[in-house]
Amino acid sequence: MYSLLAALLLAAAPSTPAQKAKDLSGQKAWEELYLAFGSGDEKAVPEEQRATVSGALAKGCQAMLKDDAVMAYSMGERAIVYEESAPALRCLATAARKTEQRAAAEAALLKGVTRFPKDGSFPLELGKLLLEEQDSVGAQAALEKVPPRSREAAEAKRLLKQARQQTLQEDAARSEATRISRRLGGGAPQAVSRGGDETSVVSLGTRPGMSVRAPDVGFESRVDASGMRVRANNRFVISYFDNQRDFSQRADYEGKVVDILNDAYHFTRQVLGETRESPVAVVLYTAKEFGATFGQRAARFIAGKYTENAIRINDAAELTRETRATLVHEYIHAAVSDFCGGNDQDMDKLPIWFNEGLAMFVEWKYLDVPGPNLRLANEMRAVLAASGKLPKLRDMTWVAPMNTASPHMGYAASGLAVKEMMRREGAHRLMTLLRAVCQQGSGFDEALKTHYGMTLEDLDTEVERSIEKR
């Protein structure tokens, strides 16, 4: 009698998240499993149960790889939210490659290299990926991290030999190109003169212990269709506002700007899972020219802005961490324009708060800060307590935060709204929403409801909550 009562009580007891995940996984009910854990705050699951939930989602990811790689990717993405385990990261990387999301695959593999240094599969797969992208130096750095006694060591050794051979061939080709350029009187391209290859060597935070070279970004000088003298590669087309200015006279400044923009290129891919692939125009101004074009106040306070299909850079006296972050902010606008199909279609289809909020969010990530500074956060909290009237997202649909009653609060609220979207569903879902609006013709409100189950008013509420918690 007692055992029967205990069984009845046990059956009536509410299932824990871990038990629910285990049960659905055992039944191979993968869609139900994803619906149960594919959204919402992972913190609602007790910490000691998150590994179980992650493990169930990772199993679902693996099971769905063959028949539905998109669903597999989504399950892998949620699995690492609960725990960044080796199986979850491995399946996420595989699903990302199957769905042609190479940047996301690279990010997952990099994380695996960092978290599981004794697991040879992560550096081996990363090396393979980078070899396919013709980044032989990055591949070499990755393959050298395969533990010598791991089961992947033999294959890594073979690929490492291939990567080293390719590096030698690339170095020889670059040296020959530089020699010919000098004989013709052109001098070595500025990016080559500093590092001996087609770009400066950049150390990415996502590649711990690795120095990698970006592929094929050497500059060449030419005159474009409008008669402007430009230096261009496959990422940037650089010109001066004053077309008479000599590039060689400003080589050091140009080099710093290019370094920042290269950082922005890689950082955007790190945060969003992809980056702008078509070249972006970059116009360099003196402070006087910038002030005459955009106003003296802008010349004093901003490092640059994206407008009329170009990043326009003010000749800042010092390229500080903050001015670097501003240029990253403007690069995000250029990337969003590209994601939306170019020709400023983003301005017609995406709410201004979303566009500015995404740029603010990435800028905060670049600066490694949680959001608006403490002074502004306190100011917003005081306004909220006094009147309950922070800038509303709907009011900034077609009105820039700069033109609201409180520009700083408008930008902060926009950034916090995007931060909440990223926290809930990650970069892949946010980019899916962006393309639904830009390329499939969905209204933003409709897409927000479809992909997040939220309204703009819900997002306003979450922004207010985040300010209250700060």
One Martini backbone bead per residue (centre of mass of N, CA, C, O) as a GRO file, in nm:
protein
  470
    1MET     BB    1   0.060   0.063  -0.021
    2TYR     BB    2   0.299   0.252   0.009
    3SER     BB    3   0.420   0.210  -0.279
    4LEU     BB    4   0.170   0.315  -0.430
    5LEU     BB    5   0.169   0.600  -0.307
    6ALA     BB    6   0.452   0.680  -0.401
    7ALA     BB    7   0.398   0.650  -0.703
    8LEU     BB    8   0.168   0.858  -0.718
    9LEU     BB    9   0.333   1.098  -0.612
   10LEU     BB   10   0.551   1.086  -0.831
   11ALA     BB   11   0.355   1.125  -1.075
   12ALA     BB   12   0.241   1.408  -0.959
   13ALA     BB   13   0.501   1.528  -0.978
   14PRO     BB   14   0.682   1.765  -1.098
   15SER     BB   15   0.882   1.809  -1.358
   16THR     BB   16   1.190   1.854  -1.429
   17PRO     BB   17   1.390   1.976  -1.666
   18ALA     BB   18   1.580   1.730  -1.673
   19GLN     BB   19   1.360   1.512  -1.696
   20LYS     BB   20   1.226   1.619  -1.948
   21ALA     BB   21   1.473   1.599  -2.130
   22LYS     BB   22   1.523   1.296  -2.089
   23ASP     BB   23   1.248   1.193  -2.189
   24LEU     BB   24   1.252   1.320  -2.478
   25SER     BB   25   1.515   1.186  -2.562
   26GLY     BB   26   1.422   0.890  -2.518
   27GLN     BB   27   1.179   0.945  -2.741
   28LYS     BB   28   1.284   1.126  -2.980
   29ALA     BB   29   1.153   1.426  -2.921
   30TRP     BB   30   1.290   1.681  -3.072
   31GLU     BB   31   1.079   1.903  -3.114
   32GLU     BB   32   0.980   1.911  -2.820
   33LEU     BB   33   1.251   1.978  -2.701
   34TYR     BB   34   1.289   2.249  -2.845
   35LEU     BB   35   1.028   2.384  -2.745
   36ALA     BB   36   1.110   2.364  -2.439
   37PHE     BB   37   1.440   2.492  -2.494
   38GLY     BB   38   1.448   2.722  -2.743
   39SER     BB   39   1.368   2.922  -2.510
   40GLY     BB   40   1.452   3.140  -2.290
   41ASP     BB   41   1.582   3.127  -1.969
   42GLU     BB   42   1.842   2.942  -1.841
   43LYS     BB   43   1.809   3.039  -1.536
   44ALA     BB   44   1.543   2.870  -1.485
   45VAL     BB   45   1.754   2.655  -1.467
   46PRO     BB   46   1.911   2.478  -1.270
   47GLU     BB   47   2.242   2.441  -1.263
   48GLU     BB   48   2.248   2.121  -1.207
   49GLN     BB   49   2.056   2.077  -1.490
   50ARG     BB   50   2.202   2.186  -1.752
   51ALA     BB   51   2.366   1.944  -1.854
   52THR     BB   52   2.124   1.767  -1.925
   53VAL     BB   53   1.994   1.955  -2.128
   54SER     BB   54   2.239   1.979  -2.314
   55GLY     BB   55   2.266   1.676  -2.377
   56ALA     BB   56   1.990   1.644  -2.515
   57LEU     BB   57   2.036   1.858  -2.739
   58ALA     BB   58   2.289   1.724  -2.858
   59LYS     BB   59   2.146   1.466  -2.945
   60GLY     BB   60   1.949   1.608  -3.133
   61CYS     BB   61   2.156   1.731  -3.318
   62GLN     BB   62   2.278   1.461  -3.414
   63ALA     BB   63   2.008   1.333  -3.519
   64MET     BB   64   1.947   1.589  -3.734
   65LEU     BB   65   2.182   1.620  -3.940
   66LYS     BB   66   2.079   1.456  -4.191
   67ASP     BB   67   1.766   1.583  -4.224
   68ASP     BB   68   1.809   1.869  -4.027
   69ALA     BB   69   2.042   2.108  -4.003
   70VAL     BB   70   1.889   2.351  -3.892
   71MET     BB   71   1.783   2.215  -3.636
   72ALA     BB   72   2.056   2.124  -3.535
   73TYR     BB   73   2.169   2.405  -3.496
   74SER     BB   74   1.958   2.506  -3.292
   75MET     BB   75   2.022   2.287  -3.078
   76GLY     BB   76   2.322   2.353  -3.044
   77GLU     BB   77   2.285   2.647  -2.960
   78ARG     BB   78   2.122   2.573  -2.698
   79ALA     BB   79   2.318   2.380  -2.561
   80ILE     BB   80   2.547   2.602  -2.500
   81VAL     BB   81   2.377   2.769  -2.307
   82TYR     BB   82   2.379   2.546  -2.077
   83GLU     BB   83   2.647   2.397  -2.209
   84GLU     BB   84   2.997   2.388  -2.305
   85SER     BB   85   3.028   2.119  -2.449
   86ALA     BB   86   3.179   1.910  -2.662
   87PRO     BB   87   2.932   1.790  -2.813
   88ALA     BB   88   2.791   2.061  -2.867
   89LEU     BB   89   3.020   2.203  -3.025
   90ARG     BB   90   3.058   1.986  -3.241
   91CYS     BB   91   2.767   1.991  -3.357
   92LEU     BB   92   2.752   2.289  -3.422
   93ALA     BB   93   2.983   2.292  -3.628
   94THR     BB   94   2.862   2.086  -3.822
   95ALA     BB   95   2.594   2.235  -3.877
   96ALA     BB   96   2.720   2.496  -3.981
   97ARG     BB   97   2.852   2.370  -4.230
   98LYS     BB   98   2.591   2.250  -4.357
   99THR     BB   99   2.467   2.569  -4.354
  100GLU     BB  100   2.698   2.777  -4.436
  101GLN     BB  101   2.832   2.862  -4.133
  102ARG     BB  102   3.152   2.923  -4.100
  103ALA     BB  103   3.181   3.124  -3.867
  104ALA     BB  104   3.029   2.954  -3.658
  105ALA     BB  105   3.217   2.712  -3.675
  106GLU     BB  106   3.472   2.857  -3.588
  107ALA     BB  107   3.371   2.952  -3.311
  108ALA     BB  108   3.318   2.668  -3.193
  109LEU     BB  109   3.608   2.557  -3.232
  110LEU     BB  110   3.756   2.768  -3.068
  111LYS     BB  111   3.616   2.700  -2.804
  112GLY     BB  112   3.714   2.407  -2.796
  113VAL     BB  113   4.016   2.465  -2.785
  114THR     BB  114   4.000   2.618  -2.513
  115ARG     BB  115   3.828   2.409  -2.329
  116PHE     BB  116   3.969   2.139  -2.499
  117PRO     BB  117   4.299   2.081  -2.533
  118LYS     BB  118   4.288   1.745  -2.546
  119ASP     BB  119   4.107   1.779  -2.798
  120GLY     BB  120   4.180   1.709  -3.135
  121SER     BB  121   3.919   1.779  -3.305
  122PHE     BB  122   3.915   2.089  -3.303
  123PRO     BB  123   4.188   2.168  -3.443
  124LEU     BB  124   4.146   1.990  -3.690
  125GLU     BB  125   3.879   2.121  -3.800
  126LEU     BB  126   3.994   2.405  -3.809
  127GLY     BB  127   4.219   2.349  -4.008
  128LYS     BB  128   4.037   2.259  -4.240
  129LEU     BB  129   3.874   2.518  -4.266
  130LEU     BB  130   4.120   2.713  -4.320
  131LEU     BB  131   4.218   2.571  -4.573
  132GLU     BB  132   3.959   2.625  -4.738
  133GLU     BB  133   4.016   2.950  -4.687
  134GLN     BB  134   4.330   2.999  -4.735
  135ASP     BB  135   4.448   2.981  -4.422
  136SER     BB  136   4.752   2.863  -4.358
  137VAL     BB  137   4.837   2.999  -4.093
  138GLY     BB  138   4.591   2.931  -3.922
  139ALA     BB  139   4.607   2.625  -3.969
  140GLN     BB  140   4.881   2.585  -3.842
  141ALA     BB  141   4.805   2.686  -3.558
  142ALA     BB  142   4.586   2.472  -3.511
  143LEU     BB  143   4.743   2.198  -3.570
  144GLU     BB  144   4.958   2.248  -3.338
  145LYS     BB  145   4.720   2.177  -3.111
  146VAL     BB  146   4.748   1.887  -3.155
  147PRO     BB  147   4.790   1.627  -2.980
  148PRO     BB  148   5.043   1.394  -3.030
  149ARG     BB  149   4.858   1.140  -2.884
  150SER     BB  150   4.630   1.159  -3.055
  151ARG     BB  151   4.412   1.034  -3.300
  152GLU     BB  152   4.465   1.310  -3.481
  153ALA     BB  153   4.776   1.339  -3.536
  154ALA     BB  154   4.828   1.216  -3.818
  155GLU     BB  155   4.644   1.408  -3.981
  156ALA     BB  156   4.770   1.671  -3.877
  157LYS     BB  157   5.054   1.624  -3.991
  158ARG     BB  158   4.972   1.621  -4.288
  159LEU     BB  159   4.832   1.908  -4.289
  160LEU     BB  160   5.076   2.069  -4.183
  161LYS     BB  161   5.251   2.027  -4.429
  162GLN     BB  162   5.057   2.168  -4.624
  163ALA     BB  163   5.045   2.445  -4.481
  164ARG     BB  164   5.351   2.509  -4.498
  165GLN     BB  165   5.372   2.500  -4.804
  166GLN     BB  166   5.168   2.727  -4.859
  167THR     BB  167   5.316   2.947  -4.702
  168LEU     BB  168   5.573   2.948  -4.874
  169GLN     BB  169   5.431   3.018  -5.142
  170GLU     BB  170   5.304   3.285  -5.047
  171ASP     BB  171   5.565   3.429  -4.965
  172ALA     BB  172   5.696   3.414  -5.245
  173ALA     BB  173   5.476   3.570  -5.397
  174ARG     BB  174   5.494   3.832  -5.230
  175SER     BB  175   5.792   3.893  -5.281
  176GLU     BB  176   5.767   3.917  -5.588
  177ALA     BB  177   5.554   4.145  -5.591
  178THR     BB  178   5.730   4.349  -5.439
  179ARG     BB  179   5.969   4.357  -5.634
  180ILE     BB  180   5.810   4.451  -5.883
  181SER     BB  181   5.692   4.709  -5.759
  182ARG     BB  182   5.969   4.846  -5.708
  183ARG     BB  183   6.071   4.843  -6.004
  184LEU     BB  184   5.810   5.026  -6.089
  185GLY     BB  185   5.789   5.251  -5.839
  186GLY     BB  186   5.549   5.178  -5.613
  187GLY     BB  187   5.606   5.011  -5.398
  188ALA     BB  188   5.510   4.879  -5.123
  189PRO     BB  189   5.253   4.795  -4.980
  190GLN     BB  190   5.166   4.905  -4.676
  191ALA     BB  191   5.069   4.626  -4.558
  192VAL     BB  192   5.340   4.477  -4.631
  193SER     BB  193   5.571   4.649  -4.490
  194ARG     BB  194   5.497   4.539  -4.191
  195GLY     BB  195   5.468   4.191  -4.247
  196GLY     BB  196   5.513   4.037  -4.541
  197ASP     BB  197   5.211   4.056  -4.612
  198GLU     BB  198   4.878   4.134  -4.704
  199THR     BB  199   4.878   4.180  -4.389
  200SER     BB  200   4.846   4.219  -4.089
  201VAL     BB  201   4.894   4.070  -3.799
  202VAL     BB  202   4.622   3.915  -3.625
  203SER     BB  203   4.481   3.904  -3.301
  204LEU     BB  204   4.236   3.695  -3.186
  205GLY     BB  205   4.024   3.629  -2.925
  206THR     BB  206   3.913   3.355  -3.068
  207ARG     BB  207   4.244   3.280  -3.095
  208PRO     BB  208   4.413   3.141  -2.878
  209GLY     BB  209   4.754   3.166  -2.950
  210MET     BB  210   4.689   3.303  -3.230
  211SER     BB  211   4.819   3.393  -3.548
  212VAL     BB  212   4.647   3.560  -3.813
  213ARG     BB  213   4.565   3.570  -4.156
  214ALA     BB  214   4.405   3.734  -4.378
  215PRO     BB  215   4.257   3.691  -4.678
  216ASP     BB  216   4.319   3.869  -4.943
  217VAL     BB  217   4.409   4.212  -4.851
  218GLY     BB  218   4.547   4.354  -5.066
  219PHE     BB  219   4.656   4.653  -5.207
  220GLU     BB  220   4.533   4.873  -5.469
  221SER     BB  221   4.587   5.116  -5.710
  222ARG     BB  222   4.335   5.351  -5.838
  223VAL     BB  223   4.074   5.453  -6.064
  224ASP     BB  224   3.763   5.529  -6.064
  225ALA     BB  225   3.472   5.607  -6.234
  226SER     BB  226   3.482   5.910  -6.086
  227GLY     BB  227   3.810   5.978  -6.045
  228MET     BB  228   3.903   5.840  -5.795
  229ARG     BB  229   4.150   5.784  -5.573
  230VAL     BB  230   4.233   5.444  -5.488
  231ARG     BB  231   4.240   5.193  -5.227
  232ALA     BB  232   4.207   4.835  -5.278
  233ASN     BB  233   4.007   4.560  -5.171
  234ASN     BB  234   3.787   4.302  -5.053
  235ARG     BB  235   3.686   4.528  -4.814
  236PHE     BB  236   3.824   4.809  -4.912
  237VAL     BB  237   3.761   5.158  -5.022
  238ILE     BB  238   4.003   5.406  -5.037
  239SER     BB  239   3.962   5.760  -4.976
  240TYR     BB  240   3.969   6.104  -5.035
  241PHE     BB  241   3.804   6.389  -5.013
  242ASP     BB  242   4.075   6.487  -5.121
  243ASN     BB  243   4.190   6.389  -5.431
  244GLN     BB  244   4.495   6.523  -5.399
  245ARG     BB  245   4.585   6.341  -5.194
  246ASP     BB  246   4.854   6.163  -5.073
  247PHE     BB  247   4.896   5.852  -4.964
  248SER     BB  248   5.200   5.854  -4.868
  249GLN     BB  249   5.156   6.089  -4.649
  250ARG     BB  250   4.932   5.877  -4.479
  251ALA     BB  251   5.022   5.582  -4.403
  252ASP     BB  252   4.997   5.564  -4.095
  253TYR     BB  253   4.697   5.637  -4.071
  254GLU     BB  254   4.586   5.427  -4.261
  255GLY     BB  255   4.690   5.183  -4.105
  256LYS     BB  256   4.515   5.229  -3.854
  257VAL     BB  257   4.241   5.219  -3.991
  258VAL     BB  258   4.269   4.935  -4.111
  259ASP     BB  259   4.303   4.789  -3.844
  260ILE     BB  260   4.027   4.863  -3.730
  261LEU     BB  261   3.856   4.744  -3.965
  262ASN     BB  262   3.960   4.459  -3.931
  263ASP     BB  263   3.854   4.425  -3.651
  264ALA     BB  264   3.558   4.469  -3.730
  265TYR     BB  265   3.531   4.234  -3.920
  266HIS     BB  266   3.598   4.009  -3.708
  267PHE     BB  267   3.405   4.096  -3.476
  268THR     BB  268   3.143   4.064  -3.627
  269ARG     BB  269   3.175   3.760  -3.673
  270GLN     BB  270   3.196   3.682  -3.375
  271VAL     BB  271   2.908   3.797  -3.286
  272LEU     BB  272   2.714   3.723  -3.559
  273GLY     BB  273   2.861   3.491  -3.758
  274GLU     BB  274   2.903   3.742  -3.952
  275THR     BB  275   2.992   3.945  -4.241
  276ARG     BB  276   3.104   4.161  -4.453
  277GLU     BB  277   3.181   4.092  -4.808
  278SER     BB  278   3.158   4.353  -4.928
  279PRO     BB  279   3.289   4.631  -5.010
  280VAL     BB  280   3.380   4.928  -4.835
  281ALA     BB  281   3.358   5.254  -4.818
  282VAL     BB  282   3.637   5.486  -4.744
  283VAL     BB  283   3.650   5.814  -4.604
  284LEU     BB  284   3.898   6.065  -4.568
  285TYR     BB  285   3.930   6.320  -4.320
  286THR     BB  286   3.964   6.608  -4.204
  287ALA     BB  287   3.854   6.798  -3.954
  288LYS     BB  288   3.771   7.033  -4.136
  289GLU     BB  289   3.607   6.870  -4.344
  290PHE     BB  290   3.412   6.739  -4.147
  291GLY     BB  291   3.295   7.002  -4.033
  292ALA     BB  292   3.194   7.118  -4.310
  293THR     BB  293   3.000   6.865  -4.363
  294PHE     BB  294   2.884   6.786  -4.038
  295GLY     BB  295   3.003   6.970  -3.834
  296GLN     BB  296   3.169   7.079  -3.552
  297ARG     BB  297   3.051   6.889  -3.341
  298ALA     BB  298   3.121   6.626  -3.488
  299ALA     BB  299   3.430   6.678  -3.509
  300ARG     BB  300   3.470   6.673  -3.190
  301PHE     BB  301   3.295   6.380  -3.111
  302ILE     BB  302   3.350   6.208  -3.379
  303ALA     BB  303   3.514   5.950  -3.577
  304GLY     BB  304   3.242   5.874  -3.738
  305LYS     BB  305   3.034   5.778  -4.034
  306TYR     BB  306   2.744   5.628  -4.186
  307THR     BB  307   2.701   5.740  -4.528
  308GLU     BB  308   2.635   5.696  -4.842
  309ASN     BB  309   2.791   5.410  -4.858
  310ALA     BB  310   2.994   5.521  -4.619
  311ILE     BB  311   3.281   5.551  -4.433
  312ARG     BB  312   3.339   5.845  -4.236
  313ILE     BB  313   3.657   5.977  -4.141
  314ASN     BB  314   3.789   6.131  -3.884
  315ASP     BB  315   4.077   6.317  -3.793
  316ALA     BB  316   4.181   6.201  -3.532
  317ALA     BB  317   4.423   6.271  -3.307
  318GLU     BB  318   4.324   5.998  -3.153
  319LEU     BB  319   4.312   5.642  -3.152
  320THR     BB  320   4.115   5.531  -2.941
  321ARG     BB  321   3.917   5.308  -2.793
  322GLU     BB  322   3.659   5.479  -2.850
  323THR     BB  323   3.708   5.539  -3.152
  324ARG     BB  324   3.719   5.249  -3.235
  325ALA     BB  325   3.429   5.180  -3.146
  326THR     BB  326   3.295   5.376  -3.344
  327LEU     BB  327   3.396   5.230  -3.601
  328VAL     BB  328   3.253   4.969  -3.539
  329HIS     BB  329   2.972   5.087  -3.540
  330GLU     BB  330   2.985   5.179  -3.842
  331TYR     BB  331   3.040   4.898  -3.959
  332ILE     BB  332   2.768   4.778  -3.885
  333HIS     BB  333   2.605   4.950  -4.079
  334ALA     BB  334   2.744   4.834  -4.331
  335ALA     BB  335   2.662   4.540  -4.278
  336VAL     BB  336   2.353   4.574  -4.270
  337SER     BB  337   2.329   4.679  -4.554
  338ASP     BB  338   2.435   4.415  -4.680
  339PHE     BB  339   2.229   4.216  -4.554
  340CYS     BB  340   1.988   4.395  -4.707
  341GLY     BB  341   2.128   4.449  -5.018
  342GLY     BB  342   2.182   4.737  -5.013
  343ASN     BB  343   2.119   5.063  -5.087
  344ASP     BB  344   1.977   5.135  -4.807
  345GLN     BB  345   1.744   4.923  -4.730
  346ASP     BB  346   1.752   4.937  -4.419
  347MET     BB  347   1.613   5.222  -4.397
  348ASP     BB  348   1.329   5.104  -4.514
  349LYS     BB  349   1.294   4.822  -4.324
  350LEU     BB  350   1.436   4.906  -4.064
  351PRO     BB  351   1.443   5.001  -3.769
  352ILE     BB  352   1.632   5.235  -3.623
  353TRP     BB  353   1.668   5.106  -3.342
  354PHE     BB  354   1.789   4.840  -3.449
  355ASN     BB  355   2.032   4.948  -3.596
  356GLU     BB  356   2.149   5.106  -3.350
  357GLY     BB  357   2.138   4.875  -3.141
  358LEU     BB  358   2.339   4.685  -3.280
  359ALA     BB  359   2.577   4.881  -3.276
  360MET     BB  360   2.581   4.918  -2.969
  361PHE     BB  361   2.618   4.625  -2.883
  362VAL     BB  362   2.893   4.582  -3.029
  363GLU     BB  363   3.039   4.812  -2.890
  364TRP     BB  364   3.018   4.696  -2.606
  365LYS     BB  365   3.167   4.434  -2.669
  366TYR     BB  366   3.432   4.571  -2.753
  367LEU     BB  367   3.454   4.720  -2.460
  368ASP     BB  368   3.352   4.529  -2.233
  369VAL     BB  369   3.044   4.609  -2.169
  370PRO     BB  370   2.703   4.586  -2.049
  371GLY     BB  371   2.652   4.902  -2.124
  372PRO     BB  372   2.572   5.164  -2.006
  373ASN     BB  373   2.687   5.377  -1.817
  374LEU     BB  374   2.640   5.452  -1.491
  375ARG     BB  375   2.535   5.736  -1.526
  376LEU     BB  376   2.313   5.671  -1.736
  377ALA     BB  377   2.171   5.449  -1.577
  378ASN     BB  378   2.091   5.634  -1.339
  379GLU     BB  379   1.929   5.833  -1.508
  380MET     BB  380   1.722   5.626  -1.613
  381ARG     BB  381   1.622   5.535  -1.336
  382ALA     BB  382   1.515   5.812  -1.246
  383VAL     BB  383   1.313   5.852  -1.474
  384LEU     BB  384   1.151   5.594  -1.423
  385ALA     BB  385   1.067   5.668  -1.129
  386ALA     BB  386   0.927   5.944  -1.199
  387SER     BB  387   0.766   5.860  -1.506
  388GLY     BB  388   0.803   5.598  -1.690
  389LYS     BB  389   0.981   5.753  -1.949
  390LEU     BB  390   1.121   5.600  -2.173
  391PRO     BB  391   1.223   5.538  -2.462
  392LYS     BB  392   1.044   5.426  -2.735
  393LEU     BB  393   1.064   5.212  -2.992
  394ARG     BB  394   0.827   5.305  -3.172
  395ASP     BB  395   0.933   5.609  -3.183
  396MET     BB  396   1.209   5.473  -3.341
  397THR     BB  397   1.144   5.367  -3.624
  398TRP     BB  398   1.181   5.673  -3.796
  399VAL     BB  399   1.348   5.786  -3.544
  400ALA     BB  400   1.623   5.897  -3.435
  401PRO     BB  401   1.777   5.915  -3.137
  402MET     BB  402   1.906   6.197  -3.198
  403ASN     BB  403   1.586   6.316  -3.232
  404THR     BB  404   1.532   6.303  -2.946
  405ALA     BB  405   1.504   6.424  -2.629
  406SER     BB  406   1.713   6.163  -2.554
  407PRO     BB  407   1.969   6.035  -2.712
  408HIS     BB  408   2.123   5.856  -2.507
  409MET     BB  409   1.869   5.693  -2.424
  410GLY     BB  410   1.794   5.591  -2.705
  411TYR     BB  411   2.050   5.426  -2.756
  412ALA     BB  412   2.038   5.252  -2.499
  413ALA     BB  413   1.758   5.123  -2.546
  414SER     BB  414   1.832   4.991  -2.814
  415GLY     BB  415   2.070   4.819  -2.711
  416LEU     BB  416   1.905   4.663  -2.490
  417ALA     BB  417   1.709   4.527  -2.684
  418VAL     BB  418   1.922   4.364  -2.839
  419LYS     BB  419   2.043   4.224  -2.596
  420GLU     BB  420   1.785   4.064  -2.532
  421MET     BB  421   1.770   3.910  -2.799
  422MET     BB  422   2.047   3.772  -2.766
  423ARG     BB  423   1.991   3.633  -2.495
  424ARG     BB  424   1.752   3.454  -2.592
  425GLU     BB  425   1.862   3.356  -2.917
  426GLY     BB  426   2.085   3.485  -3.057
  427ALA     BB  427   2.238   3.547  -3.362
  428HIS     BB  428   2.084   3.366  -3.561
  429ARG     BB  429   1.798   3.475  -3.504
  430LEU     BB  430   1.852   3.771  -3.563
  431MET     BB  431   1.937   3.721  -3.863
  432THR     BB  432   1.671   3.594  -3.945
  433LEU     BB  433   1.497   3.842  -3.895
  434LEU     BB  434   1.643   4.038  -4.080
  435ARG     BB  435   1.582   3.871  -4.343
  436ALA     BB  436   1.277   3.866  -4.323
  437VAL     BB  437   1.258   4.175  -4.365
  438CYS     BB  438   1.458   4.234  -4.612
  439GLN     BB  439   1.391   3.961  -4.810
  440GLN     BB  440   1.069   3.863  -4.733
  441GLY     BB  441   0.871   4.112  -4.627
  442SER     BB  442   0.851   4.140  -4.336
  443GLY     BB  443   0.737   4.263  -4.065
  444PHE     BB  444   0.874   4.341  -3.774
  445ASP     BB  445   0.649   4.264  -3.578
  446GLU     BB  446   0.601   3.986  -3.701
  447ALA     BB  447   0.893   3.875  -3.664
  448LEU     BB  448   0.906   3.909  -3.359
  449LYS     BB  449   0.674   3.715  -3.299
  450THR     BB  450   0.785   3.463  -3.448
  451HIS     BB  451   1.096   3.457  -3.316
  452TYR     BB  452   1.008   3.569  -2.996
  453GLY     BB  453   0.716   3.624  -2.882
  454MET     BB  454   0.704   3.948  -2.931
  455THR     BB  455   0.678   4.283  -2.852
  456LEU     BB  456   0.768   4.603  -2.825
  457GLU     BB  457   0.650   4.627  -2.538
  458ASP     BB  458   0.810   4.394  -2.421
  459LEU     BB  459   1.087   4.522  -2.472
  460ASP     BB  460   1.047   4.768  -2.302
  461THR     BB  461   1.020   4.611  -2.037
  462GLU     BB  462   1.306   4.481  -2.048
  463VAL     BB  463   1.461   4.743  -2.040
  464GLU     BB  464   1.357   4.836  -1.764
  465ARG     BB  465   1.459   4.590  -1.604
  466SER     BB  466   1.762   4.626  -1.670
  467ILE     BB  467   1.783   4.901  -1.527
  468GLU     BB  468   1.687   4.813  -1.243
  469LYS     BB  469   1.929   4.594  -1.209
  470ARG     BB  470   2.199   4.776  -1.246
   0.00000   0.00000   0.00000
